[in-house]
Amino acid sequence: MTNWTAADVPDLSGQTIVVTGANSGLGFEATRVFVRSGATVVMACRSADRGERAAAEIRQREGFPVEEAVLDVRECDLGDLDSVESFADGVLADYEGIHVLCNNAGVMAIPRSETADGFETQFGVNHLGHFALTGHLVERIVATPGETRVVTHSSGAHQGGDIDFDDLQHEESYGKWEAYGQSKLANLLFAYELQRRLSAAGVEDTVSAACHPGYAATSLQARGPKEEGSTVKLYAMRAANAVLGQSAEMGALPLLYAATAPGVDGGSYIGPGGLFDMRGHPEPQRSNDRSYDEGLADRLWSVSEELTGVAYDFDDLAGTAAEDASDGAASAAD
């Protein structure tokens, strides 16, 4: 395939795209391209102040008059399920359609801590927060006319991940990279299981896909060393980013591809196709065998519903899809 770039993103005029973690790193770069391509972007940010500063920077860098760059900054703390629900309620009240949900935000390899709801932070933010957010928004996504997408950001670190149901919150034993790997494997299990359940419900126009950025140099890598108070690790990480990492602009391409490229299939996994899948232009790839384990995904789904209190009603989604198909047929007949 040709080298797909941000210039290949189609016209997104009239589309509403929700991006978590839109104020920095890959989310920031994706948001820049989305709004440049005509979309309205709802920037879901843990800090509204940082989100507003990011929105101002995007407007300045892209040369938009304020009224022409439709960037809607809203507070959404994925480590607090009440915040997630409040954010979702606001979006549902203000937007009739949601065309793309980008489950992008995340934390990586930090010392053990807990979310507001008592979950290990990496699992709670990277997986459970996005599981809950998608559950709150999915009916509106399915009801939005045309093809819609849910894109979940994973990582090559899923290769070393496992779902430890006996110690899911890593209370008995904690390794920051093991916990990160678990959360990134959970992202893939969720994305693929969501597609299977949508398909089983007869939902044809909503695609659930996953992606990973390879090694992209962003501020994500610095949070762990900063929270540990390790200057040595911080400088080592910065050196690794400079030598090994590709730019955040390149790292955002798999997310942009999964969200906008024509012909992305449900259950796809998009990543950079260069050296060791760490850098380069986006292409469809295959994640590890464990990520496609349907029994594991089904169990994780049940546990996630129990932990978050967010239950997906696929019978309702099937009805929504059937109603949309009927409306479309009636419009065509007219």
N, C-alpha and C positions, 0 to 999 in steps of 0.2 A: 504494500500500500504506500501511497505518497506520504510525505512528511506533513502530517496534519498540524496546523498552527492556530493561534487565536484568530487569525484572519479568515479562517474557514468557518467560524461561528456564524450561523445564519441570522437573518434579521429576526429580532425577538420583540418587535413592537407589539404591544398589546398583551404581553405575557407578564405574569407575576412570578417571581422566583424568590424563595425563602432560603437564606444562607446562614447557617449557624457559624459563629466564629468569624464573622465577616469583617471585623475590624483589623485583622492582622494576618500575616503569612499568606497561605494559599487561599483562604477565604477572601482576603482583601484583593488579591490579584484576580480571582474569579469574578468578584463583584465588579471590579473595574471593567472587565470585558463584557459582562452581562449588561451593565448600564450603557456602555458604549454602543452595544448592539441593539439598544432600544427598550430593554426590559425595565420594569419596575422591580427593584430589589428591596425586599424586607431584610434588613440587616439585624439578625438576632445576636446580640452581644451581651456578655456578662456585665460589662460596664457601659452604660449608655453614654457617659462622657467620652470614653475612648472611641465608641462607635461614632459619635458626632464628629470627633476630630478626624477619624478615618474618612467619613463621608465628605468632609470639607476638603481633605487632601485629594480625594478622587475627583471632585468637581474641579479643583484647581489643575490637576494633572491632565485631565481630559478636556479642559477648556469649556466646560458646561456652564452656562448661566444657572443660577441656583434653581430656577423654576423648571429647567429642562432636564436636569439629572434627577430622576425620581428615585431617591434613596430614603427609605423609611427606617430610621434607627429605632429599635425597640429592645428593651431589656429582657434577656432570657438567660437565666443561670441554669445550665443543664445539671448542676449539682444540687438543685432544689426543685423537687417535683411540683411544688406549689407555684414557683416561678414559671416553670414550663407550661403548666396548665393556664396560668394567667396570660402568658404570651400567646398561646394558641387561641384562647378565647378572644383576645383582641384582634388577632389576624382574621379569625372567622367572622367577627362582627364587621370588619372593615373591607374585606375582599371577597367578592363573589366567586372568584376563580383562583386556584393555585396551580400553576403549570409545572413547576419543578420545586422539589424540596431537596436541598443539599445538606445532608447530615455531615458537616465538615469539621466542626470544632472538636478539640480533643486536648488531652494532656499526656505527657510522655515521660516515663521513667522518673517519677518523683518519689520522695520519701513517703511512707505510708501515712495517709490521712483519711478522713471520712467526709462524706457529703453531709448536707443538712439532714438527709434522711437516714444516715448511718451506714451508707454503702462505702466500700473501699473506693477511693476517688477515681482511679482510672477506669474501673469497671462501671462505676456510677455515672460518670460524665460521658465517657466514650460510647458506652453501650446503652445503659438503662435510660439515661436522659433522652437519647435519640429514639429509643424504642417508644418511650412515652410520648414524645413530641409527634412522631409519625402516627401513633395511634389516635391522637387528638385531631390530626389534620387529614388523615387518609380518606375519609368519606368525601370531604370537599375536593380533594385532589382527584378522586375517581369521578366525581360529578362534573368536573371542569371539562368543557367540550374540547375535542381533539386529543392528541396523545399527550399524556402527562407522565412525569417521571419522579421517582424517589431514588436519589443517588447517595450512597453511604461510603464514606471515606475509610478505607482500611489501611494496611501497611504490610510491607514485606515481613515485618515482625510477627505476622500471624503464623509464619512457618514454625516458630518455636513455641506457639501458644497451645494451651490445653484448657478445657473447661473443668475445673475442679469443683464438682458439686458438693463435695464434702467440706470444702473450705473456700467457698465462692468469694468471700470477702477478704480472704487471706488474713484471717485473724490469728491462725495458729502459726503460719509461716509466711513471710513476705519477702519476695525479691522484686525489686522495682521493674526489672525487665520481664520477669515471668508474668507479673500482673499486667504489664502493658501488652504482652503477647496474647494473654487471655482476652483482653478487651478487644484487640484487633481481630482475633479469630471470631469472637462474638459478633463483631460487625458484619463479617461475611456470612456467618450462619444465619443472622437476621435478614440480610439482604436477599439471600437465596430462598429462605423460607417464606419471606413476604411474597416473592414472585410465585412460588409454588401455590400459596394460598390464594393469591389473586387469580391465578389461572384456574384453580379448582372452582372458584366462585363465578367463573365466566367473565371476569374482568379482562377485556382485551386491549383497552387503550391506555392502561397504566402500566408502566415498566418499572421494575425495581432492579437497579444495577449497582455494582460496586466498583471502586477504583482505588488505586494507590499511587503516590507521587514519586516513588523511587526515593532517592536521597536528595531532598531539596533543602537548601540552606535557609532556614527561617528561625524565628525566635523560639519555636517549639523546643528545640534542643537545649536552650539555655535555662529553661525553668527548673529542671531537675538539679543541676549544679548550684543554681542560685538558692533553691530551697534547702539544699544541704549545706550551704555556706562554704562551698569548696571553690576557691579561686583557681586552683590547679585544674580541676575538672572543667571549669568554665572556659579557661584559655585553651585547654585541649579540644573541647568541643568546637570552639571558634576556629581553631586551626584545621580540624577535620572538615568543617563546613567549607572553609576556603579552598582546601585541596580536593575534596571528594564530592562536595555537593554541587548540584546544578542550581540555577537561579530559581527563586520562587515563581517567576513567570513561567518557566518551563515546568516546574513541579505542579502548577495548577492546570496544565493542559489535560491530563487524564480526567480530572473533574469536569472541565469544560466539555470535553469530548463526550463523556458519559451523559452529561446533562443536555447536550444540544445536537450532537452529530446525527445525521439521518441513519436509520437502520440499526440502532443499538438494540440488541435483543434483551428480553428479560432474563435476569440471571447472569448477565455479562460481567466480566471483570476486566477493567481497563487499566493499563499501566504503561510506563515508558519502555520502549522496545530496544534501548541501547544496551551497553555493557552491563551484564548481570541484572538486567531490568532495573537498574539504578538511575539511569538518565536516558534522555532521548525523547523522541516523539511518541505519542500515545498509540496503543494498539490493543486489540482484544488478547487476553492472556488466560491462563488457567491458574487458579490458586491451589493450595495443597489438598490432598484427598480428604483430610479431616473436615475441611470447610464444606464439603458436599455431603456429609453424613446426615441423612434425613432424620434418623432417630435422635442424634445429638441435637440437631436444630429444633426438633419438636419438643424435646425436654427443656431446652433453654428457653423456648418461647413460653412454655407453661410457667416456668419459674419467673420469667421476666414479667408476665402478666400479674403473677402473685405479688412480686416485690413492688411493682409500680402501682398496682391497682388500676391499670389501664387495660381493658379488655377490648380486643378488636372483634367487631361483629361482621363476619364475612357474609352472613345471610343478608344483612342490610346492604352491604357493598354489592352483592349479586343483584339485589333489587334496584339499586342505583344504576348499575351498569345496564340492566335490561331497560330501565326507563329512558336512559340516555339514548340507547340504540333505537327505541321506539320513536322518540322525539326526532332523531336524525332521519329515520325512514319517512316520517310524516312530512318533515321539511323538504326532503328530496321529492316526495310526491307532489307537494304544492308547487 
